[in-house]
Amino acid sequence: MANHRKQKTKWLAALLGLALAFTAAGCGAGGGAPDGGAAAQPQTSPGSAPPGQNAGDAEKRTVYPFTVKDATGREFVFGKAPERIASTSPSETEMLFALGLGDKVVGVSDFCDYPEEAKAKPKLGSITKPNEEALIGTGADLVLAGVSMKLPTVEKLRELQVPLFKVEPKTVDDIMNNLLLMGQIFDRQARAEELVAEMKAERQKVVDAVKDLKPEERKKVFFEFSPGWTVGKGEFLDELIRLAGGVNVAGEEQGYVQISEEKVIADNPQVILYPEGIIDDQSKKPMDQLIRERSGWDKIDAVKNDRLAGVDKDVVSRPGPRIMQGLTEIAKGIYPELVK
């Protein structure tokens, strides 16, 4: 089980790299009760775009000081848009570049590899416990941290005067709201709204493609995101399966759980999804081979009918701007005849 835990931790590093974080320069911070990381109402005003900002962003400008709470309940006040940004989360790194802020990024986690420009940024170590010296050395005004960074690490970094704004997206709407929040913090609201509109349109295409399925036509789906692990309710991966018209056979479980091979056989999924490029630490086998060779799994409909579908591990695991691409991949894996 140690190997499985190690593999799960690896993939969760890619899977759960989402967050925001906040800056000391031009900002103040205080305590507050947790509110799920809800953003403050946008403070906007018309005006001309500052240097380096898209002209379209002049339509909606953040009024500073801007006050918001993070998922830990801490309140932050931004006196201006942060200028130097570090990210310990692949999802937030993708958001920063999508918002046109790549030139302001001064450091990223070892897992941040998209877009291509992110690979050239200084590396800050793990998304769970970044290199403290490297992180402080960036001189960042703002540090973004993902959900894999647990509260003790957040508190320790805050004690070192590294201001972290942490988010905990559990749903697709949470992901889009985080993008809108970044738009407010960084004074990129128009661009954030444009990205969210594109995400909603892509989601609607999938929803429309499967909307006429009758209840008995909805396929039972098992998603093994890492060897020996699946996902239940309360996480965005479960929501993606449901949005794609599937019925998650682990849907009654809570969060990320170890699988019961016997239960999967009994549930008899019609489709099995797995992330491409994952190798089991123990057997050294790719996921699809591992699944096919399990004792008794040859009786499962998905295996018998060759309905195993690999999906891009990054677009389905990173709750960022590409998450709807992940939805589309999942939908194609379940209903290739409906989703093109």
CORRAFEN-V881317 format. One record per run of one state. SS is the DSSP state (hx for helix, st for strand, lp for the rest). FROM is the first residue (numbers start at 1). TO is the last residue. If there is no record, write none. Layout:
ss->SS from->FROM to->TO
ss->SS from->FROM to->TO
This chain:
ss->lp from->1 to->1
ss->hx from->2 to->15
ss->lp from->16 to->22
ss->st from->23 to->23
ss->lp from->24 to->26
ss->st from->27 to->30
ss->lp from->31 to->43
ss->st from->44 to->45
ss->lp from->46 to->54
ss->hx from->55 to->59
ss->lp from->60 to->60
ss->st from->61 to->62
ss->lp from->63 to->65
ss->st from->66 to->69
ss->lp from->70 to->74
ss->st from->75 to->78
ss->lp from->79 to->84
ss->st from->85 to->87
ss->lp from->88 to->89
ss->hx from->90 to->98
ss->lp from->99 to->101
ss->hx from->102 to->104
ss->st from->105 to->108
ss->lp from->109 to->115
ss->hx from->116 to->120
ss->lp from->121 to->122
ss->st from->123 to->123
ss->lp from->124 to->124
ss->st from->125 to->125
ss->lp from->126 to->129
ss->st from->130 to->130
ss->lp from->131 to->131
ss->hx from->132 to->137
ss->lp from->138 to->141
ss->st from->142 to->145
ss->lp from->146 to->150
ss->hx from->151 to->159
ss->lp from->160 to->163
ss->st from->164 to->166
ss->lp from->167 to->171
ss->hx from->172 to->185
ss->lp from->186 to->188
ss->hx from->189 to->210
ss->lp from->211 to->214
ss->hx from->215 to->217
ss->lp from->218 to->219
ss->st from->220 to->226
ss->lp from->227 to->228
ss->st from->229 to->231
ss->lp from->232 to->232
ss->st from->233 to->233
ss->lp from->234 to->235
ss->hx from->236 to->243
ss->lp from->244 to->246
ss->st from->247 to->248
ss->lp from->249 to->253
ss->st from->254 to->254
ss->lp from->255 to->255
ss->st from->256 to->258
ss->lp from->259 to->260
ss->hx from->261 to->267
ss->lp from->268 to->270
ss->st from->271 to->275
ss->lp from->276 to->278
ss->st from->279 to->279
ss->lp from->280 to->285
ss->st from->286 to->286
ss->hx from->287 to->292
ss->lp from->293 to->296
ss->hx from->297 to->299
ss->lp from->300 to->300
ss->hx from->301 to->304
ss->lp from->305 to->307
ss->st from->308 to->311
ss->lp from->312 to->312
ss->hx from->313 to->317
ss->lp from->318 to->322
ss->hx from->323 to->334
ss->lp from->335 to->340
